[in-house]
């Protein structure tokens, strides 16, 4: 019996995006709410807030609109490597019949790097390498990836964001 073909979320990017973070495919809660990383145990938003603690966490934790604006203001973008797939549950290992997103179609004039959130996303790194920017594999922020502590994940994410220039102020002085 075939599963329903699920449709992913649209990209969350702007012309100012410097680092594109690619997940694999949204989980059931994210699809239901139409929000990236909506599962409360996913550490994605907590990790980013720890890297850039410019606002108290509680101020924006409950507002996806505020989190999304904050993300874009930091020169970050979000999308997934898969546009559509069949999947029962939320585990990446359950993804079947996946159709990749056309990442090269995004118009990101200031793109400096692509960061894959987890191993399943990184499987498509060969496609993202064609964009001519550094490509990084990050530990998954998913609650299913519990073998790494929050601190260890945070350190890895912070290192990649620093190497990718995302820790630099935006906009860079050379961009008007």
C-alpha positions as CSV (number, residue, x, y, z in Angstrom):
1,X,0.0,0.0,0.0
2,X,1.5,3.3,-1.1
3,X,1.7,6.3,1.3
4,X,0.4,9.7,0.5
5,X,2.8,11.9,-1.5
6,X,3.7,14.8,0.9
7,X,4.6,18.3,-0.3
8,X,7.4,20.2,1.5
9,X,7.5,23.8,2.5
10,X,8.5,26.7,0.3
11,X,12.0,28.2,0.7
12,X,12.5,30.7,3.5
13,X,15.1,32.9,1.8
14,X,15.8,36.5,0.8
15,X,18.3,38.2,-1.6
16,X,20.4,38.8,1.6
17,X,20.8,35.0,2.3
18,X,24.4,34.2,2.9
19,X,24.1,30.7,4.3
20,X,21.4,28.3,3.1
21,X,20.5,25.7,5.7
22,X,19.1,22.6,4.1
23,X,17.1,19.9,6.0
24,X,15.9,16.7,4.5
25,X,12.1,17.1,4.6
26,X,9.7,18.6,7.2
27,X,8.3,16.3,9.9
28,X,4.5,15.9,10.4
29,X,4.2,18.8,12.9
30,X,6.1,21.1,10.6
31,X,3.9,20.2,7.7
32,X,0.8,20.6,9.8
33,X,1.8,24.0,11.1
34,X,3.6,25.0,7.8
35,X,6.7,26.0,9.9
36,X,10.3,24.8,9.7
37,X,11.5,22.9,12.7
38,X,8.1,23.1,14.5
39,X,8.6,20.0,16.7
40,X,9.3,21.4,20.2
41,X,12.1,18.9,20.8
42,X,14.0,19.9,17.7
43,X,17.0,22.0,18.7
44,X,17.3,24.0,15.5
45,X,15.9,27.3,16.8
46,X,17.6,26.9,20.2
47,X,21.0,26.4,18.5
48,X,20.6,29.5,16.4
49,X,19.5,31.6,19.4
50,X,22.6,30.3,21.3
51,X,24.9,31.4,18.4
52,X,23.2,34.8,18.1
53,X,21.8,35.6,21.5
54,X,20.7,39.1,20.5
55,X,17.2,38.7,21.9
56,X,16.0,36.9,25.0
57,X,14.9,33.5,23.9
58,X,11.4,33.7,25.4
59,X,10.7,36.9,23.4
60,X,10.4,35.2,20.1
61,X,10.2,31.5,20.9
62,X,6.4,31.3,20.4
63,X,6.2,33.4,17.2
64,X,7.2,31.7,13.9
65,X,6.9,35.0,12.1
66,X,9.4,36.7,14.5
67,X,11.8,33.7,14.3
68,X,11.6,33.7,10.5
69,X,12.3,37.5,10.3
70,X,15.1,37.1,12.7
71,X,16.6,34.3,10.7
72,X,16.5,36.3,7.4
73,X,18.0,39.3,9.2
74,X,21.0,37.2,10.1
75,X,21.5,36.3,6.4
76,X,20.3,32.7,6.9
77,X,17.9,30.8,4.7
78,X,16.0,27.5,5.0
79,X,14.8,24.9,2.7
80,X,14.9,21.1,2.3
81,X,16.6,18.9,-0.2
82,X,13.4,17.1,-1.0
83,X,10.3,18.8,-2.5
84,X,8.0,15.8,-2.2
85,X,8.2,12.3,-0.8
86,X,6.3,9.5,0.9
87,X,7.1,9.1,4.5
88,X,5.3,7.4,7.4
89,X,6.2,9.3,10.6
90,X,9.1,11.7,11.0
91,X,12.3,9.6,10.6
92,X,14.5,10.3,7.6
93,X,14.9,6.5,7.2
94,X,11.2,6.3,6.3
95,X,11.5,8.7,3.3
96,X,10.6,7.0,0.0
97,X,10.2,8.1,-3.6
98,X,11.8,11.5,-2.8
99,X,11.8,14.3,-5.5
100,X,14.7,16.8,-4.9
101,X,14.1,20.5,-4.8
102,X,15.7,22.6,-7.5
103,X,18.2,24.4,-5.2
104,X,20.1,25.9,-8.1
105,X,16.9,27.8,-9.1
106,X,17.1,30.0,-6.0
107,X,18.4,33.5,-6.7
108,X,20.8,34.1,-3.8
109,X,23.4,36.7,-5.0
110,X,25.2,36.8,-1.6
111,X,25.3,33.1,-1.0
112,X,28.5,32.1,0.8
113,X,27.8,28.6,1.9
114,X,25.3,25.7,2.2
115,X,24.9,23.9,5.5
116,X,23.2,20.5,5.5
117,X,21.3,19.8,8.7
118,X,22.0,16.1,9.1
119,X,23.1,13.0,7.1
120,X,20.0,12.6,5.0
121,X,20.2,16.1,3.7
122,X,23.9,15.7,3.1
123,X,23.3,12.8,0.8
124,X,22.4,15.4,-1.9
125,X,25.5,17.5,-1.3
126,X,26.7,16.5,-4.8
127,X,23.9,18.7,-6.2
128,X,24.6,21.6,-3.9
129,X,28.3,21.6,-4.6
130,X,27.5,22.6,-8.2
131,X,26.6,26.1,-6.8
132,X,30.3,26.9,-6.3
133,X,30.1,27.7,-2.6
134,X,31.5,25.7,0.4
135,X,29.2,22.9,1.5
136,X,29.1,21.7,5.1
137,X,27.6,18.8,6.9
138,X,26.1,19.6,10.3
139,X,24.9,17.3,13.0
140,X,21.1,17.0,12.9
141,X,19.1,19.1,15.3
142,X,16.4,16.4,15.3
143,X,15.4,14.8,18.6
144,X,16.2,11.5,16.8
145,X,19.8,12.4,16.7
146,X,20.4,12.2,20.5
147,X,23.9,10.7,20.3
148,X,25.4,14.2,20.4
149,X,24.8,16.5,23.3
150,X,23.3,20.0,22.7
151,X,26.7,21.6,23.6
152,X,28.5,19.4,21.0
153,X,25.9,20.2,18.3
154,X,26.1,23.9,19.2
155,X,29.9,23.9,18.9
156,X,29.7,22.3,15.4
157,X,27.0,24.7,14.2
158,X,28.9,27.7,15.6
159,X,32.1,26.7,13.8
160,X,30.4,26.3,10.5
161,X,28.5,29.6,10.8
162,X,31.8,31.3,11.6
163,X,33.6,29.7,8.7
164,X,30.7,30.6,6.4
165,X,30.9,34.2,7.4
166,X,27.4,34.2,9.0
167,X,28.8,35.5,12.2
168,X,29.9,38.7,10.4
169,X,27.6,41.8,10.6
170,X,25.0,42.2,7.9
171,X,25.0,43.9,5.6
172,X,28.7,43.7,4.7
173,X,30.1,47.2,4.0
174,X,30.7,46.2,0.4
175,X,27.0,45.6,-0.2
176,X,24.7,48.5,-0.6
